[in-house]
């Protein structure tokens, strides 16, 4: 059982804080068992597949896939992916601002000094 803290979570102080606060409300009452992180990882993969399907239906080889075109757009699916990532980061207490900054710095360094 996860205890609810009376203090704000550290991620509330990040640029993603508003999203995390909203997720606190959305996920209120959800049981956070050991498998919840695994479920969220699978959700990210599912949403990624849906986004790829929607994108290919519009811009790729699957232009005749009417079913995919009737579903949500790839832009909407991207939002679903991001929310799934935010939920995962929230339950694992990952500071997304810190992780994204790290990744952007890493990409910047590779442009200066390519990986060998």
N, C-alpha and C positions, 0 to 999 in steps of 0.2 A: 504494500500500500504506500502511495506517495503522500507525504504530508504537505499540506498547503502552508506556505510561508506567509506571514503577515507583511513582510517587506516586499518591495518591488523586486522583480527578477532583474538580473543584470542586463538582459537584452532589451528591457524597456528604455534604457538610456541610449540606445542606438538609433540610427535613422529608420530602422525597421520597427521601432517601438509601437507605433500606432497599429501596425498589422498584428503584432504580437498581442497587444491588449485586446484587439477584436477576437483573435483566436482564443484567448482566455475565456471569453464569453461563449464562442461557438463550441468549444470543447468542454464546457462546464458539464460535469457529470459523466464524462467519458472515462471509462476505466483504462488506466495506463498499466497494463500488464507487460510482462517481459516481451511479448510478441508484438506490441503496438508499434515499435520502431520498425520491425520487419514488415508489418502491414503498410506502413507509410512508405517504405522503400519500394514495395511492390506497386503502391499507388502511383509513385513518381514514374515508374517504368510503364505502367498502363497508360497514364496521361501522355507520356512521351510518344508511345505508339499511336495514340489517337491524334496527337498533333502531326506526326509524320504522315498519317493517313490523310488527314484533312489538307495538309500542304501539298502532298502529291496529287490529290484529287484536283487541286486548282492549278498547280504549276508544274507538275511532273508528268510521268508516264501514265498516270491513272486518270487522265482527264475525263474518261467516260464512266468513272465510278460514281454513279448518281447517288448511291446510298451515302458515301462519304461526303458528298457535296451537300446533302440534306442535313447532316449532323452539324455540330458546332464548327466554327472557323478555326483555323490554326492559331489565330490570335487569341481566341477565347480559350483554346486548349493550353496555350502558353501560360495564361493566367492560372489555370488549374494546376499546372506543373509547379508554378511558383508557390502557390498556396500549400501544396503538398510538401515542398521543400521547407517553407516557413514552419509548418507544423512539426516536421522532423527536427529542425533546428531548435524549436521551442522546447520540445520534450527532452532533447539531449543537451539543452542549455548551451548551444553553439552560438557564438557571437557572429552573425552573418556579416556585419560590417567589417569586422576584423578579418574574416576569411576572404571576403571579396577584395579587400585592400591588399592582403597578402598575394592573392592570385594575380591582381593587376600589376603589382610590383614585380612579380615573377615573370610575367609576360613582357613587361618593359625591359627587364634585365636581359631577356633572351634576344630582344631586338638589338641590343647593344653588343652583347656577347652571346652568339648562338651556341646552343647546346651541342657538344661534340659526341 
